């Protein structure tokens, strides 16, 4: 799969509808009880960008972006305005937002991740598309310096330390991030007349595994 490291225009993603989706297989037994299983370890997000179109010029920007990605062929970055930070979206990113690993004295690379908690349960989501320039890394409560202490690959979300963190050292991170997605259609149907009347195009977007 080809992926273009370009972000869908944020002025067009703002106002879209979408969010995470799970796949659960439910089997009802003869006694009325259920067995529930899932083949997915991670959720998959989908969106409709059509609802964010506000003008005929917006349609032009959308069509240009769609053609440059060649429809479904190439993936791209998408800003989920409801979930794009390592912290709540109303707060400022900080280097202690998320724990991304523990040092063992040998490992030098760590995957950015975000943990979602509710009660005693949690889900750990790998973050593969951080926004360059937003990543902050900490070690045992001390902010690390980009370059001398660590580097980060904005295309994979891999953090690499210049020296292996000590055994038991807590590695934390704060960041903004995008969702890797593609168009879920090879056709965009638009009508200037119907758009002016309040009818917006359907522009399905779906998350891709990277």
HELIX and SHEET records of a PDB file:
HELIX    1   1 UNK A   10  UNK A   13  1                                   4    
HELIX    2   2 UNK A   49  UNK A   52  5                                   4    
HELIX    3   3 UNK A   56  UNK A   69  1                                  14    
HELIX    4   4 UNK A  192  UNK A  196  1                                   5    
SHEET    1   A 6 UNK A   2  UNK A   7  0                                        
SHEET    2   A 6 UNK A  74  UNK A  78  1                                        
SHEET    3   A 6 UNK A 179  UNK A 183 -1                                        
SHEET    4   A 6 UNK A 204  UNK A 207 -1                                        
SHEET    5   A 6 UNK A  44  UNK A  48 -1                                        
SHEET    6   A 6 UNK A  17  UNK A  21 -1                                        
SHEET    1   B 2 UNK A  25  UNK A  28  0                                        
SHEET    2   B 2 UNK A  34  UNK A  37 -1                                        
SHEET    1   C 4 UNK A  98  UNK A 102  0                                        
SHEET    2   C 4 UNK A 170  UNK A 174 -1                                        
SHEET    3   C 4 UNK A 136  UNK A 139 -1                                        
SHEET    4   C 4 UNK A 142  UNK A 143 -1                                        
SHEET    1   D 3 UNK A 109  UNK A 111  0                                        
SHEET    2   D 3 UNK A 158  UNK A 161 -1                                        
SHEET    3   D 3 UNK A 150  UNK A 153 -1                                        
SHEET    1   E 2 UNK A 113  UNK A 118  0                                        
SHEET    2   E 2 UNK A 121  UNK A 126 -1                                        
END                                                                             
